[in-house]
Structure formats: C-alpha cells, structure tokens
Amino acid sequence: QVQLVESGGGLVQAGGSLRLSCAASGRTFSTYAMGWFRQAPGKEREFVAGLNWSGGRVTYADSVKGRFTVSRDSVKNTVYLQMNSLNAADTAVYYCAVSQWTGDVVFTHRHAYAYWGQGTQVTVSP
C-alpha cells in the first residue's frame, strides 16, 4: 500500500523557517515527479513546488520563488521543502504528492498527481 507521510509543520513567527519532509513507502518513486501543494482555509489547493524524477528540474510558484527550496533523496524515497522568510500568506496545510506518470518533467497541476499525503499544518504568526 502506497503511503506518503509529511512532517515538519508547526507554528513559526514571520521571517522564520521550517523544513518539511515527505517520506514515501509501499513502492519506489525514483522515476516519478513529486510535488508540494498547499491549501489555506476557503481556498483551492495550489501548487507550491515540484521536481522531476532526478531532482534536476524544479519549478516553483511565483509566490515562493527565492524563499522555498524543494529537493529529494531518491535513496530514502523522501522529498523535502525548505521554507525560509515565511509570512502569514504561507499559512496553510501542506501536502506532498507523487505524479501519475514517469518522465523527465515537472507537473504543476494537481490532477497530474496520483498519491497524496495527509498534510501537515504550517502556521505563520505575524
């Protein structure tokens, strides 16, 4: 059974940092793209960052460029999201996901992803 487990969320003051982790189990995802999404109350789930199977291609939402860094460790089947200079607009539940397809691409649309974690709450206080 495929399982994605996020960790690392919490409460942080504006300007602070957090590092999210997402550990995958049940199968290997070394040839699949992975991504991070977030959903704030009353809003649609939105793309945050993603990377291709090797981690050599990365894409970020404009709102997080220069502040967030996504990476993966294929040996550990884990993807990370380093978040710096956090602000109140970053408050949301963060989800990691694994794409439906293999290939050397980064997917930004949520419908391209087949497996999702349960989410981890990130709250940034003013």
Backbone hydrogen bonds, N-H to C=O, Kabsch-Sander energy under -0.5 kcal/mol:
donor,donor_aa,acceptor,acceptor_aa,energy
3,Q,25,S,-2.4
5,V,23,A,-2.2
6,E,4,L,-0.5
7,S,21,S,-2.1
10,G,121,Q,-0.9
12,V,123,T,-2.6
14,A,125,S,-2.3
15,G,86,L,-3.5
16,G,13,Q,-2.3
18,L,83,M,-2.2
20,L,81,L,-2.8
21,S,7,S,-2.6
22,C,79,V,-1.9
23,A,5,V,-2.4
24,A,22,C,-0.5
24,A,77,N,-2.8
25,S,3,Q,-2.4
32,Y,29,F,-1.9
33,A,101,W,-0.8
34,M,51,L,-2.1
35,G,97,A,-2.3
36,W,49,A,-3.5
37,F,95,Y,-3.0
38,R,46,E,-2.3
39,Q,93,V,-2.2
43,K,40,A,-2.2
46,E,38,R,-3.1
48,V,36,W,-2.7
49,A,36,W,-1.6
50,G,59,T,-2.3
51,L,34,M,-2.6
52,N,57,R,-2.0
53,W,103,G,-0.7
55,G,52,N,-0.5
59,T,50,G,-2.3
61,A,48,V,-2.6
64,V,61,A,-1.7
65,K,61,A,-1.0
67,R,64,V,-2.3
68,F,64,V,-2.2
69,T,82,Q,-2.4
71,S,80,Y,-1.7
73,D,78,T,-3.2
74,S,72,R,-0.5
77,N,73,D,-0.8
78,T,73,D,-2.0
79,V,22,C,-2.1
80,Y,71,S,-3.1
81,L,20,L,-2.3
82,Q,69,T,-3.1
83,M,18,L,-3.3
83,M,81,L,-0.6
84,N,67,R,-1.9
84,N,82,Q,-0.5
85,S,15,G,-0.6
86,L,16,G,-2.3
90,D,87,N,-2.3
91,T,88,A,-1.7
92,A,122,V,-1.9
93,V,39,Q,-2.3
94,Y,92,A,-0.5
94,Y,120,T,-3.0
95,Y,37,F,-2.9
97,A,35,G,-2.2
98,V,115,Y,-2.0
99,S,33,A,-2.9
100,Q,112,A,-2.9
103,G,31,T,-1.2
105,V,103,G,-1.2
112,A,109,H,-1.9
113,Y,110,R,-1.6
114,A,98,V,-2.4
115,Y,98,V,-1.7
117,G,96,C,-2.1
118,Q,4,L,-0.6
120,T,94,Y,-2.0
122,V,92,A,-2.7
123,T,10,G,-2.8
125,S,12,V,-2.5
125,S,123,T,-0.6
